[in-house]
């Protein structure tokens, strides 16, 4: 893994709101349970909020009543196979980099030992063996280290870099938009969480990341990560503190990382939009028993993302989020990208929240020129025009039509649109501009237009 890592070193007719991210909405597959009203509603709300193309939403035929655990065979039949088929049949396999599961989708796969749905998704439905999971021996190729306090970790990078190395065999990172069920959140709490995640983009928030230590093994097993992460964050201009208690009154929580079986939430703590908070414990994402604080309590309290294991993991630090999560985040990565660079063995973890949240996204914007009318009547050349800010430079361009690649990534900022080759009805052109670097910033915009049928 070390050598490889070194080598890799709201839709309306008209102009669309644009954003700047590392992982982009067109690169995210959103999976929902077609038999659950909440699952479909949250998936569609998220897709609209984040401008995920309609073609990227996959409705799975799962039971209307949530099953927390399913067999590997059911995962293959009901989730893996139909999702992969949809990606191929819809022409998305050249750009999908990650998945987002909506609510009312199983959390755990019945194996020995159990793995999370996100763990088996990451492995592309190939179980690595008992010890690799139980002892945390599996080493994710996306992990950016370090594995001890004596060495430095690798710089942050966005998912396009490992995709270039692995091709279509890259592991599939995923998150769950929320959890509604026993000891879970309400539908309104999930939607509010996703709204906070969207609000955080590009804000470069002036909050504080708290690393909390105590004598509990849950804290001690990864305490070695905290001080180096504080130093890195301060070098990035982010306030980070090492403390023995999360302040009872904290108005600016950008992140909280601690080890405890029970966390008492306080109404006098305020989370900044986009905040990620978690507490390393055995049953943070085991929702059937009520003992131990669940990760959904962080969401209810105002965090935009959290993480916990779906089974007893024992005190292996590598099964939980590394403190450098926030370092990758502050480098411009999305929440999902930051998580997977901070997870050495991501096989039993459940990640909740908005995968696309990116508080340190760039400020540049993009406009389309040459497609000013709502009806396309003749062939036109459309230009993606960057309005750069803060010295940002965008040198690569991608065009998608109705969610499918129209013109692949290249240096040309223009594309030709001809109504003669399009079906009558509405179409959406999306232009994406990329800044080159280890963390690939992208900005996008889109325009919906109509092609009239013959009279």
Secondary structure as GFF3:
##gff-version 3
##sequence-region A 1 455
A	DSSP	alpha_helix	2	8	.	.	.	ID=ss1
A	DSSP	beta_strand	19	21	.	.	.	ID=ss2
A	DSSP	three_ten_helix	25	27	.	.	.	ID=ss3
A	DSSP	beta_strand	28	33	.	.	.	ID=ss4
A	DSSP	alpha_helix	37	50	.	.	.	ID=ss5
A	DSSP	three_ten_helix	54	56	.	.	.	ID=ss6
A	DSSP	beta_strand	57	60	.	.	.	ID=ss7
A	DSSP	beta_strand	69	71	.	.	.	ID=ss8
A	DSSP	alpha_helix	72	75	.	.	.	ID=ss9
A	DSSP	pi_helix	76	80	.	.	.	ID=ss10
A	DSSP	alpha_helix	81	89	.	.	.	ID=ss11
A	DSSP	beta_strand	98	101	.	.	.	ID=ss12
A	DSSP	beta_strand	108	110	.	.	.	ID=ss13
A	DSSP	beta_strand	115	116	.	.	.	ID=ss14
A	DSSP	alpha_helix	117	122	.	.	.	ID=ss15
A	DSSP	alpha_helix	130	134	.	.	.	ID=ss16
A	DSSP	alpha_helix	159	166	.	.	.	ID=ss17
A	DSSP	three_ten_helix	167	169	.	.	.	ID=ss18
A	DSSP	beta_strand	173	176	.	.	.	ID=ss19
A	DSSP	alpha_helix	187	199	.	.	.	ID=ss20
A	DSSP	beta_strand	208	212	.	.	.	ID=ss21
A	DSSP	alpha_helix	217	220	.	.	.	ID=ss22
A	DSSP	three_ten_helix	223	225	.	.	.	ID=ss23
A	DSSP	alpha_helix	226	235	.	.	.	ID=ss24
A	DSSP	beta_strand	239	243	.	.	.	ID=ss25
A	DSSP	beta_strand	250	259	.	.	.	ID=ss26
A	DSSP	beta_strand	269	280	.	.	.	ID=ss27
A	DSSP	alpha_helix	296	301	.	.	.	ID=ss28
A	DSSP	beta_strand	305	309	.	.	.	ID=ss29
A	DSSP	three_ten_helix	317	319	.	.	.	ID=ss30
A	DSSP	alpha_helix	325	330	.	.	.	ID=ss31
A	DSSP	alpha_helix	335	341	.	.	.	ID=ss32
A	DSSP	beta_strand	349	353	.	.	.	ID=ss33
A	DSSP	beta_strand	365	369	.	.	.	ID=ss34
A	DSSP	beta_strand	380	387	.	.	.	ID=ss35
A	DSSP	beta_strand	396	401	.	.	.	ID=ss36
A	DSSP	beta_strand	404	410	.	.	.	ID=ss37
A	DSSP	beta_strand	414	417	.	.	.	ID=ss38
A	DSSP	three_ten_helix	419	421	.	.	.	ID=ss39
A	DSSP	beta_strand	425	434	.	.	.	ID=ss40
A	DSSP	beta_strand	442	451	.	.	.	ID=ss41
###
